Amino acid sequence: MKHNHLTTMLFVEKQKFTQPWIWAFVFIATVLMWCAFIVQIFFHIQFGNNPMPDILLLIFWLFFGLGLPVLFYSTNLTVEVRQDGIFYRFFPFQRSFKKITIRQLKNYQVTTCRPIRDYGGWGIRYTLKGNKAYIIKGNTGVKLEFFSGKHVFIGSQRPEEMFQAIKRIG
């Protein structure tokens, strides 16, 4: 989907993971991998009671020591409401914006959800009923209901503003 900046922007929100508990997990995993990597690779001291081979440790270090913090730092949910529709992207998992036009919607409303119970957690979530959710943090957002009966929940820290912008194009 091409990104047309000539269309009037009514609402923009960019959310990132800022929750301390997520960053604590990322920090602990990253520090642990760096310690294991430095101790075993540079000091040639086996790390742990049952150390993994150096090549496997190198792979784990690349994924968890480098990749994990970069992934969580770069991940963001961007939502734009423009005259021609609602655009959203969960970067880096979606390279381009997804578009929903107002004509596709049966209804839309500000709502709260229980991310774990309703959708299985945060991130891009799919339910068995074919519904989707895009949630970075919190439990508020706008639920976009299609004529098919399916819906997309887009998490927002400013759901009322998003709703009013959608209302302006509707």
C-alpha positions in Angstrom: 0.0 0.0 0.0 1.6 3.3 -1.1 1.7 6.0 1.5 0.0 9.1 0.2 1.0 12.2 2.2 -1.2 14.5 0.1 -4.3 13.3 1.8 -5.5 15.3 4.9 -4.3 13.8 8.1 -6.9 13.8 10.8 -5.2 11.7 13.5 -1.8 10.2 13.9 -0.5 8.0 16.8 2.7 6.1 17.1 3.1 3.8 20.0 6.2 2.0 21.2 6.7 -0.6 24.0 7.5 1.5 27.1 6.3 -0.8 29.8 9.0 -1.4 32.5 8.2 -5.1 32.8 8.8 -5.7 29.1 12.1 -3.8 29.2 13.1 -5.6 32.4 12.6 -8.9 30.6 14.6 -7.7 27.5 17.4 -6.3 29.8 17.8 -9.5 31.8 17.8 -11.7 28.7 20.3 -9.4 26.9 22.6 -9.1 29.9 22.6 -12.8 30.5 23.4 -13.5 26.8 26.2 -10.9 26.8 27.7 -12.4 30.1 27.6 -15.9 28.7 29.1 -14.8 25.4 32.0 -12.8 27.0 32.8 -15.5 29.6 32.8 -18.5 27.3 34.0 -16.9 24.0 36.6 -14.4 25.3 37.7 -16.0 28.6 37.3 -19.6 27.5 35.4 -20.4 30.7 32.5 -22.8 30.2 29.2 -20.9 31.1 26.9 -23.0 33.3 26.7 -26.6 34.4 25.9 -27.9 30.9 27.4 -25.3 28.5 26.3 -25.1 24.9 28.9 -25.3 22.1 30.5 -22.0 21.1 28.7 -21.9 17.7 25.3 -22.4 19.4 26.1 -19.7 22.0 27.1 -17.3 19.2 23.7 -17.9 17.5 21.8 -17.4 20.8 23.9 -14.2 21.4 23.0 -12.9 18.0 19.3 -13.5 18.6 18.9 -12.6 22.3 22.0 -10.4 22.9 21.5 -8.2 19.8 18.3 -9.1 18.0 15.9 -9.0 21.0 16.7 -5.4 22.1 16.8 -4.1 18.6 13.4 -5.8 17.8 11.7 -4.3 20.9 13.3 -0.9 20.4 12.2 -0.7 16.7 8.7 -2.2 17.1 5.9 0.3 16.9 2.3 0.6 16.0 1.4 3.6 13.8 -2.2 4.6 13.2 -3.3 7.3 10.8 -6.8 8.4 10.1 -7.0 10.3 6.8 -9.8 11.5 4.5 -9.5 8.3 2.5 -9.4 5.7 5.4 -7.8 4.3 8.5 -4.2 3.2 8.0 -2.2 1.1 10.4 1.2 -0.6 10.5 2.8 -2.8 13.2 6.5 -2.3 12.2 8.7 -4.3 11.6 6.2 -7.1 11.1 4.2 -5.1 8.5 6.4 -3.3 6.1 3.6 -1.3 4.6 0.4 0.3 5.9 -2.9 -1.7 5.9 -5.9 0.4 4.8 -9.6 0.2 5.9 -12.1 2.4 4.2 -15.1 3.8 6.0 -17.3 1.9 3.5 -16.0 -1.4 4.8 -17.2 -0.7 8.3 -20.6 -1.6 9.7 -19.7 0.0 13.1 -16.8 1.4 15.1 -16.6 2.2 18.8 -14.2 3.2 21.6 -13.8 0.1 23.8 -11.6 -1.6 26.3 -10.4 -5.2 26.0 -8.6 -7.7 28.2 -5.6 -8.3 25.9 -4.6 -11.7 27.4 -8.2 -13.1 27.7 -9.7 -11.5 24.5 -6.7 -11.8 22.1 -4.0 -13.9 23.8 -1.7 -10.9 24.6 -0.1 -7.9 23.0 1.2 -7.5 19.5 -0.5 -8.6 16.3 -3.1 -11.1 17.5 -5.5 -13.3 15.6 -8.5 -15.1 17.2 -10.1 -18.4 16.2 -13.2 -16.4 15.0 -11.0 -14.5 12.5 -10.8 -11.2 14.5 -7.6 -9.3 14.8 -6.0 -7.0 17.3 -3.1 -4.7 17.2 -2.0 -3.8 20.7 1.2 -2.2 22.0 0.1 -1.3 25.5 -2.9 -0.8 27.6 -6.4 -2.0 27.0 -8.2 0.8 25.2 -8.7 1.3 21.6 -11.2 1.4 18.7 -13.0 -1.7 17.5 -13.7 -1.6 13.8 -16.6 -4.0 12.9 -17.0 -5.2 9.3 -20.2 -6.3 7.6 -18.9 -9.9 7.8 -19.2 -9.8 11.6 -15.5 -9.8 12.0 -13.6 -7.0 13.7 -10.2 -5.4 14.1 -9.3 -3.9 17.5 -6.6 -1.2 17.2 -5.1 -0.3 20.6 -4.7 3.4 21.3 -3.6 5.6 24.2 -5.9 8.3 22.7 -9.0 6.2 21.6 -11.5 9.0 21.8 -9.4 11.2 19.5 -9.1 8.3 17.0 -12.9 7.7 17.2 -13.6 11.4 16.5 -11.3 11.4 13.5 -13.0 8.2 12.1 -16.3 9.9 12.7 -15.2 12.9 10.6 -14.5 10.7 7.6 -17.7 8.7 8.1 
